[in-house]
Amino acid sequence: MHPRNLRRTMSIRENGLLQLLLIDAACAGAVLALWYFVFLAYNRRKGAVALHWVQSACAGKGRIVEWRWLGSAHLHARFRFPSRCFENARVTMKFQPRALPVQWLVSCCRHQKETLTFEADLDRTPDFHLEVFRHRWCARSRGSSPGRDQREWDVCEPGPIILTTRTHWKQDPAPELNALMAARQQNVLQVRFRPESPQFSATVALDSLSDPQAAANFLTAMRELAAEAKAHPQ
């Protein structure tokens, strides 16, 4: 083959390969764009439904004054309550980052939950710091065998135990204990009390707010937790 024809053939093949690469890149970009907008719309619909449930639960007791999306996976809303039980109240919903495939994969690998966090200042400033994290562990025996310990174990449930880093523990820990026990009775993942703003925050799994009644129960639980955490005179 003549060198000129050979160069022409190689040039045609290179141009064809480049065109294929460009087509593949365009297709990949179109798929990613379609993925982003589809799951962005999904998160928006899910957030709108959850926000509607919370608004319905606040009927006559509070209302949404502002809401906005922070990115594709965070919804922030500010509430106003007629009573002084909650001030500067706000809700942040954290969804799975479905619109971003890599982040969604990482989130799924870490078993991260979709959550709703309620934050507010209280009418009376708490005089203590308290953070409650709810964890559950499940275990089971593998069965008994002749070579294993055959002793019978007595299982008992102890009362509340406090582990503290305070050097001077006050005589009446009622606010801490009442708030701790109230948080234990509610289906919350995390509760925090502190003198600084926001003075109160609680996080719950978004799946537990499956209907307006569940949202109403959650707000009732928030009021009960706030009532238990009111500062006691020293």
NUBA-762377 format. One record per residue: residue number from 1; x, y, z of N, C-alpha, C in turn. Coordinates in steps of 0.1 Angstrom, whole numbers, padded with zeros to 4 digits. Example, Ala and Ser with C-alpha at 12.3 -4.5 7.8 and 13.67 -1.06 7.14 Angstrom:
2
     n   neast   nnorth     nup   caeast   canorth    caup   ceast   cnorth     cup
     1    0132    -0057    0078     0123     -0045    0078    0132    -0033    0078
     2    0128    -0022    0071     0137     -0011    0071    0129     0000    0079
REM end
This chain:
234
     n   neast   nnorth     nup   caeast   canorth    caup   ceast   cnorth     cup
     1    0009    -0012    0000     0000      0000    0000    0009     0012    0000
     2    0005     0022   -0008     0013      0034   -0009    0012     0042    0005
     3    0024     0048    0009     0024      0054    0022    0014     0065    0024
     4    0010     0072    0013     0000      0082    0014   -0013     0076    0017
     5   -0017     0065    0010    -0029      0058    0013   -0030     0053    0027
     6   -0018     0048    0032    -0017      0042    0045   -0020     0053    0055
     7   -0014     0065    0054    -0017      0076    0063   -0031     0080    0063
     8   -0037     0080    0051    -0051      0084    0049   -0060     0074    0057
     9   -0057     0061    0055    -0065      0051    0062   -0064     0052    0077
    10   -0052     0054    0082    -0050      0056    0097   -0057     0068    0102
    11   -0057     0079    0094    -0064      0091    0098   -0079     0089    0099
    12   -0084     0081    0089    -0099      0078    0090   -0102     0070    0102
    13   -0094     0060    0105    -0096      0052    0117   -0096     0060    0130
    14   -0086     0069    0131    -0085      0077    0142   -0097     0086    0144
    15   -0101     0092    0133    -0113      0101    0133   -0125     0093    0138
    16   -0126     0081    0132    -0138      0072    0136   -0137     0068    0151
    17   -0125     0065    0156    -0124      0062    0170   -0127     0074    0179
    18   -0123     0086    0175    -0126      0098    0182   -0141     0101    0182
    19   -0147     0099    0171    -0162      0101    0171   -0169     0091    0180
    20   -0164     0079    0180    -0171      0069    0189   -0169     0073    0204
    21   -0157     0078    0207    -0154      0082    0221   -0163     0094    0224
    22   -0165     0103    0215    -0173      0115    0218   -0188     0111    0219
    23   -0192     0101    0211    -0206      0096    0212   -0208     0089    0226
    24   -0198     0081    0230    -0199      0074    0243   -0200     0085    0254
    25   -0191     0095    0253    -0191      0105    0264   -0204     0113    0264
    26   -0210     0116    0253    -0223      0123    0252   -0234     0114    0258
    27   -0234     0101    0255    -0244      0092    0260   -0242     0091    0275
    28   -0230     0090    0280    -0228      0089    0295   -0233     0101    0302
    29   -0229     0113    0296    -0234      0126    0301   -0249     0127    0302
    30   -0256     0122    0291    -0270      0122    0290   -0276     0113    0301
    31   -0270     0101    0303    -0275      0092    0313   -0274     0098    0327
    32   -0262     0104    0330    -0260      0110    0343   -0269     0121    0345
    33   -0272     0130    0335    -0281      0141    0336   -0295     0136    0339
    34   -0299     0126    0332    -0312      0120    0334   -0314     0114    0348
    35   -0303     0107    0352    -0303      0101    0366   -0304     0112    0376
    36   -0297     0123    0374    -0297      0134    0384   -0311     0140    0385
    37   -0317     0144    0374    -0330      0151    0374   -0341     0141    0379
    38   -0340     0128    0376    -0351      0119    0380   -0350     0118    0395
    39   -0339     0115    0401    -0338      0113    0415   -0338     0126    0423
    40   -0335     0137    0417    -0337      0150    0423   -0352     0153    0425
    41   -0360     0150    0414    -0374      0151    0415   -0380     0141    0426
    42   -0374     0129    0427    -0379      0120    0437   -0377     0125    0451
    43   -0365     0130    0453    -0362      0136    0467   -0371     0148    0470
    44   -0374     0156    0459    -0382      0168    0461   -0397     0163    0465
    45   -0402     0153    0458    -0415      0148    0461   -0416     0143    0475
    46   -0406     0135    0479    -0405      0129    0492   -0405     0139    0503
    47   -0397     0150    0500    -0395      0161    0510   -0408     0168    0511
    48   -0415     0171    0500    -0428      0178    0500   -0438     0170    0508
    49   -0439     0157    0507    -0448      0149    0514   -0445     0150    0529
    50   -0433     0148    0533    -0429      0148    0547   -0432     0162    0553
    51   -0429     0172    0546    -0432      0186    0551   -0447     0188    0552
    52   -0455     0183    0543    -0469      0184    0544   -0474     0177    0557
    53   -0469     0165    0560    -0473      0158    0572   -0469     0166    0585
    54   -0457     0172    0585    -0453      0180    0596   -0462     0192    0598
    55   -0465     0198    0586    -0474      0210    0587   -0488     0206    0592
    56   -0493     0195    0587    -0506      0190    0592   -0506     0188    0607
    57   -0495     0182    0612    -0494      0179    0626   -0493     0192    0634
    58   -0489     0203    0628    -0487      0216    0635   -0500     0224    0634
    59   -0510     0219    0628    -0523      0227    0626   -0528     0232    0639
    60   -0529     0246    0640    -0534      0252    0652   -0523     0254    0662
    61   -0511     0248    0660    -0500      0249    0670   -0488     0256    0665
    62   -0487     0257    0652    -0475      0263    0646   -0477     0262    0630
    63   -0468     0269    0624    -0469      0270    0609   -0455     0271    0603
    64   -0453     0268    0591    -0441      0269    0584   -0440     0283    0578
    65   -0429     0290    0581    -0428      0304    0576   -0418     0305    0565
    66   -0409     0295    0563    -0399      0295    0553   -0394     0281    0551
    67   -0391     0277    0538    -0385      0265    0536   -0377     0266    0523
    68   -0366     0258    0522    -0357      0259    0511   -0349     0246    0510
    69   -0344     0242    0498    -0336      0231    0496   -0321     0235    0497
    70   -0313     0228    0504    -0299      0230    0505   -0292     0219    0497
    71   -0290     0221    0484    -0285      0210    0476   -0296     0201    0472
    72   -0292     0188    0468    -0302      0179    0464   -0307     0169    0474
    73   -0302     0170    0487    -0305      0160    0497   -0309     0166    0510
    74   -0309     0179    0512    -0312      0185    0524   -0323     0196    0523
    75   -0334     0194    0531    -0345      0203    0531   -0346     0210    0544
    76   -0346     0223    0544    -0345      0231    0557   -0358     0240    0557
    77   -0365     0239    0569    -0377      0247    0571   -0377     0253    0584
    78   -0383     0266    0585    -0384      0273    0597   -0399     0273    0602
    79   -0401     0271    0615    -0414      0271    0620   -0416     0282    0630
    80   -0429     0286    0632    -0433      0296    0642   -0444     0290    0650
    81   -0442     0290    0663    -0452      0284    0673   -0458     0296    0681
    82   -0472     0296    0683    -0478      0307    0690   -0473     0308    0705
    83   -0471     0296    0711    -0466      0296    0725   -0451     0298    0725
    84   -0446     0301    0737    -0432      0303    0739   -0424     0290    0742
    85   -0431     0279    0740    -0425      0266    0743   -0412     0264    0734
    86   -0414     0267    0721    -0403      0266    0711   -0401     0280    0705
    87   -0388     0284    0704    -0385      0296    0697   -0374     0293    0687
    88   -0374     0300    0676    -0364      0298    0665   -0364     0283    0661
    89   -0376     0278    0660    -0378      0264    0656   -0375     0261    0641
    90   -0368     0251    0639    -0365      0247    0625   -0363     0232    0623
    91   -0366     0227    0611    -0365      0213    0608   -0355     0211    0596
    92   -0347     0202    0597    -0338      0198    0586   -0340     0183    0583
    93   -0344     0181    0571    -0345      0167    0566   -0333     0163    0557
    94   -0328     0152    0561    -0316      0147    0553   -0320     0134    0546
    95   -0319     0135    0532    -0323      0124    0524   -0311     0117    0518
    96   -0313     0105    0513    -0302      0099    0506   -0298     0107    0494
    97   -0285     0108    0491    -0281      0116    0479   -0282     0108    0466
    98   -0295     0105    0463    -0298      0097    0452   -0293     0103    0438
    99   -0293     0116    0438    -0290      0123    0425   -0275     0122    0422
   100   -0267     0118    0432    -0253      0117    0430   -0249     0102    0432
   101   -0247     0095    0421    -0245      0080    0423   -0234     0076    0432
   102   -0222     0082    0432    -0211      0078    0440   -0214     0081    0455
   103   -0220     0093    0458    -0223      0096    0472   -0234     0087    0477
   104   -0244     0083    0468    -0254      0074    0472   -0249     0061    0475
   105   -0239     0056    0467    -0233      0043    0470   -0226     0043    0483
   106   -0218     0054    0486    -0211      0055    0499   -0221     0055    0510
   107   -0232     0062    0509    -0242      0063    0519   -0248     0050    0522
   108   -0251     0042    0511    -0257      0029    0513   -0247     0019    0520
   109   -0234     0020    0516    -0224      0012    0522   -0223     0015    0537
   110   -0225     0027    0541    -0224      0031    0555   -0237     0030    0563
   111   -0248     0025    0556    -0261      0023    0562   -0266     0035    0568
   112   -0264     0047    0562    -0269      0059    0567   -0284     0060    0564
   113   -0291     0065    0574    -0306      0067    0574   -0310     0081    0569
   114   -0322     0081    0564    -0328      0094    0561   -0334     0099    0574
   115   -0331     0111    0578    -0334      0116    0591   -0341     0130    0591
   116   -0349     0133    0601    -0355      0146    0603   -0349     0151    0617
   117   -0344     0163    0617    -0338      0169    0629   -0346     0181    0632
   118   -0351     0182    0645    -0359      0193    0650   -0350     0201    0659
   119   -0348     0214    0657    -0340      0222    0666   -0348     0234    0670
   120   -0346     0239    0682    -0353      0250    0687   -0346     0255    0700
   121   -0350     0268    0704    -0346      0273    0717   -0358     0271    0726
   122   -0356     0270    0739    -0367      0267    0748   -0370     0280    0756
   123   -0382     0280    0762    -0386      0292    0770   -0378     0294    0782
   124   -0372     0283    0787    -0363      0284    0799   -0350     0277    0795
   125   -0339     0284    0796    -0326      0279    0792   -0322     0267    0800
   126   -0318     0255    0794    -0313      0244    0802   -0300     0248    0809
   127   -0299     0243    0821    -0286      0246    0829   -0277     0234    0828
   128   -0278     0225    0818    -0269      0213    0817   -0267     0210    0802
   129   -0257     0202    0800    -0254      0196    0787   -0258     0181    0787
   130   -0265     0177    0778    -0269      0163    0777   -0271     0159    0762
   131   -0264     0148    0759    -0266      0142    0746   -0269     0127    0747
   132   -0280     0123    0741    -0285      0110    0741   -0284     0104    0727
   133   -0277     0093    0726    -0276      0086    0713   -0283     0072    0715
   134   -0292     0069    0707    -0299      0056    0708   -0292     0046    0700
   135   -0288     0035    0706    -0282      0023    0699   -0290     0011    0703
   136   -0290     0001    0694    -0296     -0012    0697   -0286    -0023    0693
   137   -0284    -0032    0702    -0276     -0044    0698   -0285    -0056    0700
   138   -0283    -0065    0691    -0291     -0078    0691   -0280    -0090    0691
   139   -0283    -0100    0699    -0274     -0111    0699   -0282    -0124    0702
   140   -0277    -0135    0698    -0283     -0148    0701   -0272    -0158    0703
   141   -0276    -0168    0711    -0267     -0179    0713   -0266    -0188    0701
   142   -0255    -0195    0700    -0253     -0205    0689   -0258    -0219    0693
   143   -0265    -0220    0704    -0269     -0233    0708   -0259    -0239    0718
   144   -0263    -0249    0725    -0254     -0255    0735   -0248    -0268    0729
   145   -0236    -0271    0733    -0229     -0283    0729   -0223    -0289    0741
   146   -0220    -0302    0741    -0215     -0309    0753   -0202    -0303    0758
   147   -0194    -0297    0749    -0181     -0291    0753   -0182    -0277    0758
   148   -0194    -0271    0758    -0195     -0257    0762   -0200    -0256    0777
   149   -0198    -0244    0782    -0202     -0242    0796   -0217    -0243    0797
   150   -0221    -0252    0806    -0235     -0255    0808   -0242    -0247    0820
   151   -0234    -0237    0825    -0240     -0229    0836   -0252    -0221    0832
   152   -0261    -0219    0841    -0273     -0211    0838   -0270    -0197    0842
   153   -0274    -0187    0833    -0271     -0173    0836   -0284    -0166    0840
   154   -0283    -0158    0850    -0294     -0150    0855   -0292    -0136    0849
   155   -0302    -0132    0841    -0302     -0119    0834   -0311    -0109    0841
   156   -0306    -0098    0845    -0314     -0088    0851   -0313    -0074    0845
   157   -0323    -0066    0846    -0322     -0052    0840   -0320    -0042    0851
   158   -0308    -0036    0851    -0305     -0026    0861   -0312    -0013    0859
   159   -0312    -0005    0870    -0318      0008    0869   -0309     0018    0862
   160   -0313     0031    0861    -0304      0040    0854   -0291     0042    0860
   161   -0281     0043    0852    -0267      0045    0856   -0261     0057    0849
   162   -0255     0066    0857    -0249      0078    0851   -0234     0077    0852
   163   -0228     0079    0840    -0213      0080    0839   -0211     0095    0836
   164   -0204     0102    0844    -0202      0116    0842   -0187     0120    0843
   165   -0184     0131    0836    -0170      0136    0837   -0170     0148    0846
   166   -0181     0152    0853    -0181      0163    0862   -0173     0160    0874
   167   -0166     0170    0878    -0159      0169    0891   -0167     0172    0903
   168   -0178     0180    0901    -0187      0183    0912   -0201     0180    0907
   169   -0207     0169    0911    -0220      0165    0907   -0230     0171    0917
   170   -0240     0177    0911    -0250      0184    0920   -0259     0173    0926
   171   -0266     0177    0937    -0274      0168    0945   -0287     0163    0938
   172   -0292     0172    0929    -0305      0169    0923   -0303     0168    0908
   173   -0301     0156    0903    -0300      0154    0888   -0313     0152    0881
   174   -0324     0157    0887    -0337      0154    0881   -0339     0158    0866
   175   -0334     0171    0862    -0336      0174    0848   -0330     0165    0839
   176   -0317     0161    0842    -0310      0152    0833   -0317     0138    0832
   177   -0321     0133    0844    -0327      0120    0844   -0340     0120    0837
   178   -0349     0130    0840    -0362      0130    0833   -0361     0131    0818
   179   -0352     0140    0813    -0350      0141    0799   -0344     0128    0793
   180   -0335     0122    0800    -0329      0109    0795   -0340     0099    0794
   181   -0349     0097    0804    -0359      0087    0804   -0369     0090    0794
   182   -0373     0103    0792    -0383      0106    0782   -0377     0103    0768
   183   -0365     0106    0766    -0359      0103    0753   -0358     0088    0750
   184   -0356     0080    0761    -0356      0066    0759   -0370     0060    0755
   185   -0380     0067    0759    -0394      0062    0756   -0398     0065    0742
   186   -0392     0075    0736    -0396      0080    0723   -0387     0073    0712
   187   -0392     0072    0700    -0385      0066    0689   -0375     0076    0682
   188   -0366     0081    0690    -0356      0091    0685   -0342     0085    0685
   189   -0334     0090    0675    -0321      0085    0674   -0311     0093    0682
   190   -0314     0106    0684    -0305      0115    0691   -0312     0126    0697
   191   -0309     0130    0709    -0314      0141    0716   -0303     0149    0722
   192   -0304     0163    0721    -0293      0171    0727   -0300     0183    0734
   193   -0295     0185    0746    -0298      0197    0754   -0285     0205    0757
   194   -0286     0218    0756    -0274      0226    0760   -0279     0240    0762
   195   -0271     0248    0770    -0275      0262    0772   -0273     0271    0760
   196   -0265     0267    0750    -0263      0275    0738   -0274     0272    0728
   197   -0276     0282    0719    -0286      0280    0708   -0279     0271    0697
   198   -0287     0261    0691    -0300      0257    0695   -0300     0249    0708
   199   -0308     0253    0718    -0308      0246    0731   -0313     0232    0731
   200   -0321     0229    0721    -0328      0216    0721   -0328     0211    0706
   201   -0324     0198    0704    -0325      0192    0691   -0328     0177    0693
   202   -0335     0172    0683    -0339      0158    0684   -0339     0153    0669
   203   -0334     0141    0667    -0333      0135    0654   -0341     0122    0654
   204   -0349     0120    0644    -0357      0108    0642   -0355     0103    0628
   205   -0356     0090    0627    -0356      0084    0613   -0368     0088    0605
   206   -0366     0093    0593    -0376      0098    0585   -0387     0087    0581
   207   -0383     0075    0581    -0392      0064    0578   -0403     0063    0589
   208   -0399     0067    0601    -0409      0066    0612   -0420     0076    0611
   209   -0418     0086    0603    -0429      0096    0600   -0436     0092    0587
   210   -0443     0081    0588    -0449      0075    0576   -0463     0081    0573
   211   -0469     0089    0582    -0482      0095    0580   -0484     0107    0589
   212   -0494     0115    0587    -0496      0127    0596   -0497     0124    0611
   213   -0503     0112    0614    -0505      0109    0628   -0491     0106    0634
   214   -0482     0100    0627    -0468      0097    0632   -0461     0111    0634
   215   -0463     0120    0625    -0457      0133    0626   -0463     0140    0638
   216   -0476     0139    0641    -0482      0145    0653   -0476     0139    0665
   217   -0474     0126    0665    -0468      0120    0677   -0454     0124    0680
   218   -0447     0127    0669    -0433      0132    0670   -0433     0145    0676
   219   -0441     0155    0672    -0442      0168    0677   -0446     0168    0692
   220   -0455     0158    0695    -0459      0157    0709   -0448     0152    0718
   221   -0440     0143    0712    -0428      0138    0719   -0418     0150    0721
   222   -0417     0158    0711    -0407      0170    0713   -0412     0179    0724
   223   -0425     0182    0725    -0430      0190    0736   -0427     0183    0749
   224   -0429     0170    0750    -0427      0163    0763   -0412     0164    0767
   225   -0403     0162    0757    -0389      0162    0760   -0385     0176    0765
   226   -0391     0187    0758    -0387      0200    0762   -0393     0204    0776
   227   -0404     0199    0779    -0410      0201    0792   -0402     0195    0803
   228   -0396     0183    0800    -0388      0176    0810   -0375     0182    0812
   229   -0370     0190    0802    -0357      0196    0803   -0357     0210    0808
   230   -0368     0215    0813    -0368      0229    0818   -0359     0230    0830
   231   -0352     0241    0830    -0342      0243    0841   -0349     0244    0854
   232   -0342     0237    0864    -0347      0238    0878   -0339     0248    0885
   233   -0345     0255    0895    -0337      0265    0902   -0326     0258    0910
   234   -0314     0264    0911    -0303      0258    0918   -0303     0262    0932
REM end
